[in-house]
Structures are given as structure tokens and as C-alpha cells.
Amino acid sequence: MADQTEIVIHPVSPRGGRKVTVHALGVDADLGRAHTLADVSEFLRRAGLETVELSEDGPIRWEGGGPEVWTTGTV
């Protein structure tokens, strides 16, 4: 069975930002804490995933709100 890449943008942390993780080839990696959609894009670019669609319709699992949610008060 082929391993699929899974990208997760976690809910906004009480300290701000959203943790970005990826699971690929049997490895889990924390890419960083994003504070904007541009941060997510940069983290994915650095991980070699620059062609990933960032919308809610794309392959990313957005937990705690979609790509417009960056503070705890915007949910």
C-alpha cells in the first residue's frame, strides 16, 4: 500500500499561530508555526510541496477553521 502525504494545519494555539505538520513516507515532521497563509506556503515550499493547493478544497486538513482563521477570535 502506497504511503500518502498528509498535511495538517492545526487549530490556533493560545500563544498564537497554527502548527503545520506533514506525514510523508512514514515520517511525521513539524514544519513550524504559521501566523499567515504565506507562512504555510513557505513551509510547504521548503518541504518540496510548493504545488499543494492551500484552499479548504485542497489536500490540506484544516483543523479549527480554514485558511482565513489565524486568531482564536475569528472562528
Rosetta blueprint (number, residue, H / E / L):
1 M L
2 A L
3 D L
4 Q L
5 T L
6 E E
7 I E
8 V E
9 I E
10 H E
11 P E
12 V E
13 S L
14 P L
15 R L
16 G L
17 G L
18 R E
19 K E
20 V E
21 T E
22 V E
23 H E
24 A E
25 L L
26 G L
27 V E
28 D E
29 A E
30 D E
31 L E
32 G E
33 R E
34 A E
35 H L
36 T L
37 L H
38 A H
39 D H
40 V H
41 S H
42 E H
43 F H
44 L H
45 R H
46 R H
47 A L
48 G L
49 L L
50 E L
51 T L
52 V L
53 E L
54 L L
55 S L
56 E L
57 D L
58 G L
59 P L
60 I E
61 R E
62 W E
63 E L
64 G L
65 G L
66 G L
67 P L
68 E L
69 V L
70 W L
71 T L
72 T H
73 G H
74 T H
75 V L
